[in-house]
Amino acid sequence: MTFERDGHAETEYKFEATFDELNAKTKVLPPLCNPPQLEGIDDLTSLSYLNEPAVLHNLQARYAMHNIYTYSGIVLVALNPFARVPLYSQDTLEAYAGRMRGELEPHLFAISEDAFQGMVRDRRNQTIIVSGESGAGKTMSAKYIMRYFASAHDDTKAQDAAPDAISRVEEQILATNPVLESFGNAKTTRNDNSSRFGKFLEIRFNERHAIEAAYIRTYLLERSRLVYQPASERNYHVFYQLLAGADKDMRTRLGLPADAATAWDSFNYTRQGGSGQIANVDDAKEFEHTSNALGVIGVTTEQQGHIHALLAALLHIGNIDITGASERVGAAIATDDTACARAVELLQIDSTLFCKWLTKRQIVTRSEKIVSNMTRAQALVVRDSVAKFLYAHLFDWIVRAINQALTCGDSSAPTASFIGVLDIYGFEHFEHNSFEQFCINYANEKLQQNFNRHVFKLEQEEYQREQLENWTFVDFQDNQPCIDLIEGKLGILALLDEECRLQQGTDANFAEKMYKQFAAPGPKPKPDAPAAFFQKPRFGACEFTVRHYAHDVAYEAEGFIEKNKDTVPEEIQNVLKASQGSLLPQLLSDPSASASDSAPPPAQPAAGRLS
């Protein structure tokens, strides 16, 4: 190259480099910047240079313009403003009805309409997956999506032969939100209304494309929250609503404190987090809303009274004082224990047998039955297991009642088409992570795999079949090795189940088995091997780290065995089944309820995904 300066002779410069050197320099150069006219564009796939800094900058630019939604192909990226925004009025909803995606600004309603049009146009069932980390706003997003389907396309309702019936179903679909939030949501460190379970809502349409029914499947209810809450967190909302909203007669009947403002501090299961209130939330009003919503889905006032009695009984069970100074003495419950007396009265069960099997266990051999004392620690575990067992069955009963109402009693009736909305736990990474976070993050690994398959694998296979030119294969991280680490033949879950089957199984032995299986001394595992996604801690015992797609998470193995078993002695189950009340035997009559999580929804083509 030749340069000429004013008044000076020409100077020639030579630059020489091989292709290998140029390629090496390219790897350390910063990503290319997009032109200014693309700043704040509403679809990330339209950027000239698609890289992480460009994506983050574009999202930041749109957020600064008060646009919290951005497309990325079939994906809608949502940024939680943690404030109320005027984006979901009825006028806005109606504006998106019947419009093609791209005609208006990116929005939840646009994704919903796209799913509806895909169902009508292609005659294929659709699914919207709402995913993201804990506190990202998934629950609110799912609520607005459900509201869109229940409120849009009034013309289809008018043509239906029974518009009143359909209107009733739509009302019941919207009523499921306060009910499930009350019994399945709780305040966490990241979110005041965090869903502690996953749900798949199947909105069913008839031949005229009007809503005729709906069906809900639930997953992974966080049972342990009932008996333990970390600092600044709460138990499920329904307990605080009951304590704040019960009238004087109900408080007397249920044995609840007279002072509604401080009643939460009287029970072990509601005071562990240190706070019973949420800013700007009136639990007494929420109790009224929940009661009204239960009525909409067909739960009678009498049944609601039985539910309140069971909830109060659970609170009293948490206050049962179990003593026992040593293993030789054994656990015991005082005969004048007020909490125990209240609990058995509300449950309408035999007090003597209940107290006996809370503190003793029975071992059955071929020739005899041996009854032995439990230690205080063992009895406390059984007490808490009983509470979790009852609440899980109550939750499942409520879901069954919802489905009974939404399907008019016939959940297996054929349907012309449906749109599914999947709202499940977000990825969780806290200071202390246990079995609950492990299950949640495992579920998110499976969701991420589904996302990779639809967005990368299937799309690029189609490009290859079409032999497109000027297209470069996009390399992406396949999380299959991490999934194999968890669910493989000799994976973490298999080792956990094996240790649970042993009578003397311990968390320490479980951790040691993982170390031997995945972190044994020797050559470093290949990058795509399951063992490469497992890390043994340098210091400390009973811990392990999994390299998830979103973040490396260190889990404390302590408690994995007990939480995976989560069993209630058969003797106590028999005592509960013999209750003289009308609700408790009904809760426990279905052997499938709470025995395992619902089967996963059938795989359907995804119309969109909300991140």
C-alpha positions as CSV (number, residue, x, y, z in Angstrom):
1,M,0.0,0.0,0.0
2,T,1.2,3.5,-0.9
3,F,0.6,6.6,1.2
4,E,1.4,10.2,0.2
5,R,1.6,13.0,2.8
6,D,1.4,16.7,1.7
7,G,4.8,18.0,0.7
8,H,6.5,14.6,1.2
9,A,7.5,11.8,-1.0
10,E,5.3,8.7,-1.4
11,T,5.9,6.0,1.2
12,E,5.2,2.3,0.5
13,Y,4.1,-0.1,3.2
14,K,3.8,-3.9,2.8
15,F,1.4,-6.0,4.9
16,E,1.9,-9.8,4.6
17,A,-0.1,-12.5,6.4
18,T,-1.1,-16.1,5.8
19,F,-4.8,-17.2,5.9
20,D,-4.1,-19.1,9.1
21,E,-2.9,-15.9,10.7
22,L,-5.9,-14.0,9.6
23,N,-8.2,-16.7,10.9
24,A,-6.4,-16.7,14.2
25,K,-6.9,-12.9,14.5
26,T,-10.5,-13.1,13.6
27,K,-11.2,-15.2,16.7
28,V,-10.0,-12.4,19.1
29,L,-11.6,-9.5,17.3
30,P,-14.8,-8.1,18.8
31,P,-18.1,-8.9,17.1
32,L,-19.2,-6.7,14.3
33,C,-21.6,-3.9,15.0
34,N,-25.0,-3.5,13.2
35,P,-25.8,-0.3,11.3
36,P,-27.7,2.4,13.2
37,Q,-30.9,2.0,11.1
38,L,-31.3,-1.5,12.6
39,E,-31.1,-0.3,16.2
40,G,-34.3,-1.2,18.1
41,I,-35.6,-3.5,15.3
42,D,-38.5,-5.6,16.4
43,D,-37.1,-9.0,15.2
44,L,-33.6,-10.1,16.2
45,T,-33.3,-12.3,13.1
46,S,-33.3,-9.2,10.9
47,L,-30.0,-8.0,12.4
48,S,-27.1,-8.0,9.9
49,Y,-24.8,-9.4,12.6
50,L,-26.4,-11.7,15.1
51,N,-24.2,-12.1,18.1
52,E,-24.6,-11.8,21.9
53,P,-23.6,-8.2,22.3
54,A,-25.8,-7.2,19.3
55,V,-28.8,-9.1,20.8
56,L,-28.4,-7.6,24.3
57,H,-27.9,-4.1,22.8
58,N,-31.0,-4.3,20.7
59,L,-33.1,-5.6,23.6
60,Q,-31.8,-2.7,25.8
61,A,-32.6,-0.2,23.1
62,R,-36.2,-1.5,22.7
63,Y,-36.6,-1.6,26.5
64,A,-35.5,2.1,26.7
65,M,-38.3,2.8,24.2
66,H,-40.8,1.0,26.5
67,N,-41.0,-2.0,24.3
68,I,-40.7,-5.1,26.5
69,Y,-41.4,-7.6,23.7
70,T,-39.1,-8.5,20.8
71,Y,-39.4,-11.3,18.2
72,S,-36.6,-13.7,17.5
73,G,-38.1,-15.7,14.7
74,I,-40.8,-17.9,16.2
75,V,-39.7,-16.9,19.7
76,L,-41.1,-13.9,21.6
77,V,-38.5,-12.5,24.0
78,A,-40.1,-10.8,27.0
79,L,-38.3,-8.5,29.5
80,N,-40.0,-8.3,32.9
81,P,-40.4,-4.6,33.8
82,F,-41.5,-5.5,37.4
83,A,-44.2,-2.9,37.1
84,R,-47.7,-2.6,35.7
85,V,-47.7,-1.6,32.1
86,P,-50.7,-0.5,29.9
87,L,-50.3,-3.3,27.4
88,Y,-53.2,-5.7,28.1
89,S,-56.4,-3.7,27.9
90,Q,-59.5,-5.0,26.1
91,D,-58.9,-2.6,23.3
92,T,-55.3,-3.9,22.8
93,L,-56.6,-7.4,22.8
94,E,-59.2,-6.7,20.2
95,A,-56.6,-4.9,18.0
96,Y,-54.5,-8.1,17.7
97,A,-57.5,-10.4,17.0
98,G,-57.4,-11.5,13.3
99,R,-54.1,-9.7,12.6
100,M,-51.1,-11.4,11.2
101,R,-47.9,-11.5,13.2
102,G,-45.7,-8.6,12.2
103,E,-48.6,-6.2,11.4
104,L,-48.4,-4.8,14.9
105,E,-45.7,-4.5,17.6
106,P,-44.5,-7.7,19.1
107,H,-46.9,-8.8,21.9
108,L,-48.2,-11.8,23.8
109,F,-51.4,-11.4,22.0
110,A,-49.7,-11.6,18.6
111,I,-48.2,-15.0,19.6
112,S,-51.6,-16.1,20.8
113,E,-53.3,-15.0,17.6
114,D,-50.6,-16.7,15.6
115,A,-51.3,-20.0,17.4
116,F,-55.0,-19.6,16.8
117,Q,-54.6,-18.9,13.1
118,G,-52.2,-21.8,12.8
119,M,-54.8,-24.1,14.3
120,V,-57.5,-22.8,12.0
121,R,-55.4,-22.6,8.8
122,D,-53.3,-25.7,9.1
123,R,-55.8,-27.8,11.1
124,R,-53.0,-28.8,13.5
125,N,-52.9,-28.5,17.3
126,Q,-50.6,-25.8,18.7
127,T,-48.6,-25.3,21.8
128,I,-47.2,-22.2,23.4
129,I,-44.3,-22.8,25.8
130,V,-43.8,-20.1,28.5
131,S,-40.2,-20.5,29.9
132,G,-37.5,-18.5,31.6
133,E,-35.7,-18.2,34.9
134,S,-37.5,-17.8,38.2
135,G,-39.1,-14.4,38.4
136,A,-39.1,-13.7,34.7
137,G,-42.9,-13.2,34.6
138,K,-44.1,-16.6,33.2
139,T,-47.2,-16.9,35.4
140,M,-48.5,-13.4,34.4
141,S,-47.7,-14.1,30.7
142,A,-49.6,-17.4,30.8
143,K,-52.6,-15.6,32.4
144,Y,-52.7,-13.0,29.6
145,I,-52.5,-15.8,27.0
146,M,-55.4,-17.6,28.6
147,R,-57.4,-14.4,28.8
148,Y,-56.8,-13.7,25.1
149,F,-58.2,-17.1,24.0
150,A,-61.2,-16.6,26.3
151,S,-61.9,-13.1,25.1
152,A,-60.9,-12.8,21.5
153,H,-62.9,-13.8,18.4
154,D,-66.4,-13.0,19.6
155,D,-67.7,-13.8,16.1
156,T,-67.0,-17.5,16.6
157,K,-69.0,-17.4,19.8
158,A,-72.1,-15.8,18.2
159,Q,-72.3,-18.5,15.6
160,D,-72.2,-21.4,18.1
161,A,-75.4,-23.2,18.9
162,A,-74.8,-22.9,22.7
163,P,-73.1,-19.6,23.3
164,D,-74.0,-19.5,27.0
165,A,-72.4,-22.9,27.7
166,I,-69.2,-21.8,26.0
167,S,-69.2,-18.5,27.9
168,R,-69.5,-20.5,31.1
169,V,-66.4,-22.6,30.1
170,E,-64.4,-19.4,29.3
171,E,-65.4,-18.0,32.7
172,Q,-64.2,-21.1,34.4
173,I,-60.9,-21.1,32.5
174,L,-60.2,-17.6,33.8
175,A,-61.3,-18.7,37.3
176,T,-58.7,-21.4,37.4
177,N,-56.0,-18.7,37.8
178,P,-56.8,-17.4,41.3
179,V,-57.5,-21.0,42.5
180,L,-54.3,-22.5,41.3
181,E,-52.3,-19.4,42.3
182,S,-53.7,-19.6,45.8
183,F,-52.9,-23.3,46.3
184,G,-49.8,-23.6,44.1
185,N,-48.0,-20.2,44.3
186,A,-45.9,-18.7,47.0
187,K,-43.6,-15.7,47.8
188,T,-39.9,-16.4,47.1
189,T,-36.8,-14.3,47.2
190,R,-37.2,-13.5,43.5
191,N,-40.9,-13.3,43.1
192,D,-44.0,-12.4,45.2
193,N,-46.2,-14.8,43.2
194,S,-43.9,-17.7,42.1
195,S,-45.5,-20.8,40.7
196,R,-44.3,-23.8,42.8
197,F,-45.7,-26.3,40.3
198,G,-46.0,-26.7,36.5
199,K,-49.1,-26.8,34.5
200,F,-50.2,-27.6,30.9
201,L,-53.5,-26.1,30.0
202,E,-55.2,-27.7,27.0
203,I,-57.8,-25.2,25.6
204,R,-60.2,-27.3,23.4
205,F,-62.0,-25.9,20.4
206,N,-65.0,-27.2,18.4
207,E,-65.4,-27.3,14.6
208,R,-66.4,-23.6,14.6
209,H,-63.2,-22.8,16.4
210,A,-65.0,-21.7,19.6
211,I,-63.9,-22.9,23.0
212,E,-65.9,-25.9,24.2
213,A,-63.7,-27.3,27.0
214,A,-60.3,-27.2,28.7
215,Y,-58.1,-29.6,30.6
216,I,-55.2,-29.1,33.0
217,R,-52.3,-31.3,33.8
218,T,-50.0,-30.4,36.7
219,Y,-46.4,-31.3,37.5
220,L,-43.9,-31.3,40.3
221,L,-45.8,-29.6,43.2
222,E,-43.2,-28.4,45.6
223,R,-44.4,-30.4,48.6
224,S,-41.4,-29.4,50.9
225,R,-42.6,-25.8,50.9
226,L,-45.5,-26.8,53.1
227,V,-43.1,-27.7,56.0
228,Y,-40.1,-25.4,55.3
229,Q,-39.6,-22.0,53.9
230,P,-36.3,-20.1,53.6
231,A,-35.8,-16.7,55.1
232,S,-38.1,-14.0,53.6
233,E,-40.2,-16.5,51.8
234,R,-43.7,-17.7,52.5
235,N,-45.7,-20.9,52.5
236,Y,-48.5,-21.3,49.9
237,H,-50.7,-18.2,49.6
238,V,-53.9,-20.0,50.7
239,F,-52.7,-20.4,54.3
240,Y,-52.2,-16.7,54.7
241,Q,-55.4,-15.9,53.0
242,L,-57.3,-18.2,55.3
243,L,-55.6,-16.7,58.4
244,A,-56.3,-13.1,57.2
245,G,-59.8,-13.6,55.7
246,A,-61.6,-16.0,58.0
247,D,-64.5,-14.5,60.0
248,K,-65.0,-14.8,63.7
249,D,-67.1,-17.9,63.6
250,M,-64.7,-19.7,61.3
251,R,-61.7,-18.8,63.5
252,T,-63.5,-20.3,66.5
253,R,-64.4,-23.4,64.6
254,L,-61.0,-23.9,63.1
255,G,-59.0,-22.9,66.2
256,L,-57.3,-19.9,64.5
257,P,-56.0,-16.9,66.4
258,A,-58.4,-13.9,66.7
259,D,-55.8,-11.4,65.5
260,A,-55.8,-11.7,61.7
261,A,-52.7,-9.5,61.3
262,T,-50.4,-11.7,63.4
263,A,-52.1,-15.1,63.1
264,W,-49.4,-16.3,60.7
265,D,-46.8,-16.0,63.4
266,S,-48.7,-18.6,65.6
267,F,-48.0,-21.6,63.3
268,N,-44.7,-23.3,62.6
269,Y,-45.6,-23.9,58.9
270,T,-46.2,-20.2,58.2
271,R,-43.6,-18.3,60.3
272,Q,-40.3,-19.8,59.2
273,G,-39.7,-17.2,56.5
274,G,-40.0,-14.4,59.0
275,S,-42.8,-12.5,57.3
276,G,-46.5,-13.1,56.7
277,Q,-47.3,-10.1,54.5
278,I,-46.6,-9.2,50.9
279,A,-46.4,-5.5,50.0
280,N,-49.5,-4.2,48.2
281,V,-51.3,-7.5,48.7
282,D,-54.4,-7.8,50.8
283,D,-54.7,-11.5,51.8
284,A,-58.2,-11.0,53.2
285,K,-59.4,-9.8,49.8
286,E,-57.5,-12.5,48.0
287,F,-59.3,-15.0,50.2
288,E,-62.6,-13.7,49.0
289,H,-61.5,-13.8,45.4
290,T,-60.3,-17.4,45.8
291,S,-63.6,-18.4,47.4
292,N,-65.5,-16.8,44.6
293,A,-63.4,-18.6,42.0
294,L,-63.9,-21.9,43.7
295,G,-67.6,-21.4,43.4
296,V,-67.3,-20.7,39.7
297,I,-65.5,-24.0,39.1
298,G,-68.3,-25.8,41.0
299,V,-66.8,-26.2,44.5
300,T,-69.8,-25.8,46.8
301,T,-69.8,-23.7,50.0
302,E,-70.0,-26.9,52.1
303,Q,-66.9,-28.3,50.2
304,Q,-65.1,-25.1,50.8
305,G,-65.7,-25.4,54.5
306,H,-64.2,-28.9,54.5
307,I,-61.2,-27.5,52.6
308,H,-60.7,-24.7,55.2
309,A,-60.9,-27.4,57.9
310,L,-58.2,-29.4,56.2
311,L,-55.9,-26.4,55.8
312,A,-56.3,-25.5,59.4
313,A,-55.6,-29.1,60.4
314,L,-52.3,-28.9,58.5
315,L,-51.3,-25.8,60.4
316,H,-52.1,-27.5,63.7
317,I,-50.1,-30.6,62.6
318,G,-47.1,-28.4,62.2
319,N,-47.5,-27.2,65.8
320,I,-47.6,-30.8,67.3
321,D,-44.8,-30.9,69.9
322,I,-42.9,-34.2,69.8
323,T,-40.5,-34.9,72.7
324,G,-37.9,-37.4,73.2
325,A,-34.6,-36.7,74.9
326,S,-32.7,-39.8,73.6
327,E,-33.1,-42.7,71.3
328,R,-33.7,-45.1,74.2
329,V,-36.6,-43.0,75.5
330,G,-38.2,-42.7,72.1
331,A,-40.5,-40.0,70.7
332,A,-43.7,-39.0,72.5
333,I,-46.6,-36.6,72.2
334,A,-48.2,-35.2,75.4
335,T,-51.8,-36.3,76.0
336,D,-52.8,-32.6,76.5
337,D,-51.1,-31.4,73.3
338,T,-53.6,-28.7,72.1
339,A,-52.4,-28.7,68.5
340,C,-52.7,-32.5,68.1
341,A,-56.2,-32.4,69.6
342,R,-57.3,-29.7,67.1
343,A,-55.8,-31.5,64.2
344,V,-57.5,-34.9,64.9
345,E,-60.8,-33.0,65.6
346,L,-60.7,-31.2,62.2
347,L,-59.6,-34.4,60.4
348,Q,-62.2,-36.5,62.3
349,I,-59.7,-39.3,62.9
350,D,-58.9,-41.6,65.8
351,S,-56.6,-39.5,68.2
352,T,-55.0,-42.5,69.9
353,L,-54.0,-44.3,66.7
354,F,-52.8,-41.1,65.1
355,C,-50.5,-40.2,68.0
356,K,-49.3,-43.8,68.2
357,W,-48.2,-44.1,64.6
358,L,-46.6,-40.7,64.6
359,T,-44.1,-41.9,67.2
360,K,-43.9,-45.7,66.5
361,R,-43.2,-47.8,63.5
362,Q,-44.2,-51.3,62.6
363,I,-42.0,-53.8,60.9
364,V,-43.7,-56.8,59.4
365,T,-41.7,-60.1,59.1
366,R,-42.8,-63.5,57.9
367,S,-44.0,-64.6,61.3
368,E,-44.8,-61.5,63.3
369,K,-45.2,-57.7,63.5
370,I,-42.7,-55.8,65.5
371,V,-43.6,-52.3,66.9
372,S,-40.6,-50.1,67.8
373,N,-40.1,-46.6,69.1
374,M,-39.0,-43.8,66.8
375,T,-36.5,-41.1,67.7
376,R,-37.8,-37.5,67.9
377,A,-36.0,-36.7,64.7
378,Q,-37.7,-39.6,62.9
379,A,-41.1,-38.7,64.3
380,L,-40.7,-35.1,63.1
381,V,-40.0,-36.4,59.6
382,V,-43.2,-38.6,59.7
383,R,-45.2,-35.6,61.0
384,D,-44.1,-33.4,58.1
385,S,-44.5,-36.2,55.6
386,V,-48.2,-36.6,56.7
387,A,-48.7,-32.8,56.2
388,K,-47.1,-32.9,52.7
389,F,-49.1,-36.1,51.8
390,L,-52.4,-34.5,52.7
391,Y,-51.7,-31.2,51.0
392,A,-50.6,-32.9,47.8
393,H,-53.8,-34.9,47.7
394,L,-55.8,-31.8,48.3
395,F,-54.1,-30.0,45.5
396,D,-54.7,-33.0,43.1
397,W,-58.4,-33.0,44.2
398,I,-58.8,-29.4,43.4
399,V,-57.2,-30.0,39.9
400,R,-59.6,-32.9,39.4
401,A,-62.6,-30.6,40.4
402,I,-61.4,-28.0,37.9
403,N,-61.1,-30.5,35.1
404,Q,-64.6,-31.9,36.0
405,A,-66.0,-28.4,35.5
406,L,-64.0,-27.5,32.4
407,T,-64.8,-30.8,30.6
408,C,-68.4,-31.1,31.8
409,G,-67.4,-34.4,33.4
410,D,-66.1,-36.0,30.3
411,S,-62.4,-35.4,29.9
412,S,-62.0,-38.1,27.3
413,A,-64.5,-36.7,24.9
414,P,-63.1,-36.1,21.4
415,T,-62.2,-32.6,20.4
416,A,-61.7,-31.0,17.0
417,S,-58.5,-29.2,18.0
418,F,-56.7,-27.6,20.9
419,I,-54.1,-25.0,21.8
420,G,-51.8,-25.9,24.7
421,V,-50.2,-23.4,27.1
422,L,-47.2,-24.8,29.1
423,D,-46.3,-22.8,32.2
424,I,-43.6,-24.5,34.2
425,Y,-40.9,-23.6,36.8
426,G,-38.1,-21.4,35.6
427,F,-34.5,-22.3,35.9
428,E,-33.4,-21.9,39.6
429,H,-30.0,-21.1,41.0
430,F,-29.9,-20.0,44.7
431,E,-27.3,-19.8,47.4
432,H,-28.5,-23.2,48.6
433,N,-29.9,-25.7,46.1
434,S,-31.5,-29.0,47.0
435,F,-33.7,-31.7,45.5
436,E,-36.4,-29.3,44.5
437,Q,-34.0,-27.1,42.4
438,F,-32.5,-30.3,40.9
439,C,-36.0,-31.5,39.7
440,I,-36.9,-28.0,38.4
441,N,-33.6,-27.6,36.5
442,Y,-33.9,-31.1,35.0
443,A,-37.4,-30.2,33.7
444,N,-35.9,-27.0,32.1
445,E,-33.1,-29.1,30.5
446,K,-35.8,-31.1,28.7
447,L,-37.5,-27.9,27.6
448,Q,-34.3,-26.5,26.3
449,Q,-33.7,-29.7,24.4
450,N,-37.1,-29.3,22.8
451,F,-36.3,-25.7,22.0
452,N,-33.0,-26.7,20.4
453,R,-34.7,-29.4,18.3
454,H,-37.3,-27.0,16.9
455,V,-35.3,-23.9,16.4
456,F,-31.9,-25.3,15.4
457,K,-32.0,-29.0,14.4
458,L,-35.2,-29.2,12.5
459,E,-34.8,-25.8,10.8
460,Q,-31.3,-26.5,9.6
461,E,-32.2,-30.0,8.4
462,E,-34.9,-28.3,6.3
463,Y,-32.3,-25.9,4.9
464,Q,-30.0,-28.8,4.0
465,R,-32.9,-30.6,2.2
466,E,-33.7,-27.4,0.3
467,Q,-30.0,-27.0,-0.5
468,L,-30.0,-23.3,0.3
469,E,-27.1,-21.2,-0.8
470,N,-25.3,-18.5,1.2
471,W,-26.2,-20.3,4.4
472,T,-23.7,-21.3,7.1
473,F,-24.5,-24.1,9.5
474,V,-25.1,-22.6,13.0
475,D,-23.3,-24.5,15.7
476,F,-25.3,-24.7,19.0
477,Q,-24.8,-26.4,22.3
478,D,-26.6,-29.7,22.5
479,N,-27.5,-30.4,26.1
480,Q,-28.2,-34.2,25.5
481,P,-25.0,-35.2,27.5
482,C,-26.3,-33.2,30.6
483,I,-29.7,-35.0,30.3
484,D,-27.9,-38.3,30.0
485,L,-26.0,-37.5,33.2
486,I,-29.3,-37.0,35.0
487,E,-31.6,-39.7,33.5
488,G,-29.1,-42.2,31.9
489,K,-29.0,-45.8,32.8
490,L,-26.4,-45.1,35.5
491,G,-27.3,-41.5,35.9
492,I,-27.9,-39.4,39.0
493,L,-31.6,-40.4,39.3
494,A,-30.7,-44.1,38.9
495,L,-28.1,-43.9,41.6
496,L,-30.6,-42.0,43.8
497,D,-33.3,-44.6,43.4
498,E,-30.8,-47.3,44.1
499,E,-29.7,-45.7,47.4
500,C,-33.4,-45.1,48.4
501,R,-34.1,-48.9,48.1
502,L,-31.4,-49.7,50.6
503,Q,-32.6,-49.8,54.2
504,Q,-29.5,-48.0,55.4
505,G,-29.2,-45.7,52.5
506,T,-27.7,-42.2,53.3
507,D,-27.1,-39.0,51.4
508,A,-23.3,-39.4,52.0
509,N,-23.3,-42.8,50.3
510,F,-25.4,-41.3,47.4
511,A,-22.8,-38.6,46.9
512,E,-19.9,-41.1,47.1
513,K,-21.6,-43.2,44.4
514,M,-21.8,-40.2,42.1
515,Y,-18.2,-39.3,42.7
516,K,-17.1,-42.8,41.8
517,Q,-19.4,-42.9,38.7
518,F,-18.7,-39.4,37.3
519,A,-15.5,-38.1,38.9
520,A,-13.3,-41.1,39.3
521,P,-9.5,-40.5,39.0
522,G,-8.2,-41.0,35.5
523,P,-8.2,-39.4,32.1
524,K,-10.4,-36.3,31.6
525,P,-13.8,-37.2,30.1
526,K,-14.5,-36.1,26.5
527,P,-16.3,-32.8,26.2
528,D,-19.6,-34.5,25.0
529,A,-19.5,-37.2,27.7
530,P,-22.1,-37.0,30.5
531,A,-19.3,-37.1,33.1
532,A,-18.0,-33.8,31.6
533,F,-21.1,-32.1,33.0
534,F,-20.5,-33.3,36.6
535,Q,-18.1,-31.7,39.0
536,K,-17.0,-32.9,42.4
537,P,-16.3,-30.2,45.0
538,R,-12.7,-29.6,46.0
539,F,-13.7,-29.2,49.6
540,G,-16.6,-30.4,51.6
541,A,-18.8,-33.5,51.3
542,C,-22.3,-34.2,50.2
543,E,-22.2,-31.7,47.4
544,F,-22.0,-31.9,43.6
545,T,-22.2,-29.5,40.7
546,V,-24.1,-30.0,37.4
547,R,-23.1,-27.9,34.3
548,H,-26.6,-27.0,33.1
549,Y,-27.3,-25.2,29.9
550,A,-28.0,-21.9,31.7
551,H,-25.5,-22.1,34.6
552,D,-23.4,-24.4,36.7
553,V,-25.4,-25.2,39.8
554,A,-24.0,-26.6,43.0
555,Y,-26.5,-28.9,44.8
556,E,-26.4,-30.0,48.5
557,A,-27.0,-33.8,48.5
558,E,-28.2,-33.7,52.1
559,G,-31.9,-34.4,52.1
560,F,-32.1,-36.0,48.6
561,I,-32.8,-39.5,50.0
562,E,-35.6,-38.4,52.3
563,K,-37.2,-36.0,49.7
564,N,-37.1,-38.7,47.0
565,K,-38.8,-41.2,49.3
566,D,-41.3,-38.8,50.9
567,T,-43.3,-41.8,52.1
568,V,-46.0,-41.9,54.8
569,P,-46.3,-45.1,56.9
570,E,-49.1,-47.4,55.9
571,E,-50.5,-47.4,59.4
572,I,-51.1,-43.6,59.3
573,Q,-52.6,-43.8,55.9
574,N,-55.1,-46.3,57.2
575,V,-55.9,-43.9,60.1
576,L,-56.5,-41.1,57.6
577,K,-58.6,-43.2,55.3
578,A,-60.9,-44.1,58.2
579,S,-61.8,-40.4,58.8
580,Q,-65.4,-39.8,59.6
581,G,-65.4,-36.6,57.5
582,S,-66.7,-36.4,54.0
583,L,-63.7,-34.8,52.2
584,L,-60.6,-36.7,53.5
585,P,-61.7,-40.2,52.4
586,Q,-62.6,-38.7,49.1
587,L,-59.1,-37.1,48.7
588,L,-57.5,-40.5,49.5
589,S,-59.8,-42.7,47.5
590,D,-58.1,-42.2,44.1
591,P,-55.0,-44.4,44.1
592,S,-53.5,-42.4,41.2
593,A,-53.7,-39.1,43.0
594,S,-50.3,-37.8,44.2
595,A,-48.8,-41.2,43.6
596,S,-46.9,-39.7,40.7
597,D,-46.9,-36.6,38.6
598,S,-49.3,-36.4,35.7
599,A,-48.1,-37.9,32.4
600,P,-46.5,-35.3,30.2
601,P,-48.6,-33.7,27.5
602,P,-48.5,-35.2,24.0
603,A,-45.9,-33.7,21.7
604,Q,-47.5,-31.2,19.4
605,P,-46.1,-28.8,16.9
606,A,-45.1,-25.6,18.6
607,A,-46.7,-22.4,17.3
608,G,-44.4,-20.2,19.4
609,R,-42.3,-20.0,22.5
610,L,-42.2,-17.2,25.0
611,S,-38.8,-16.7,26.7
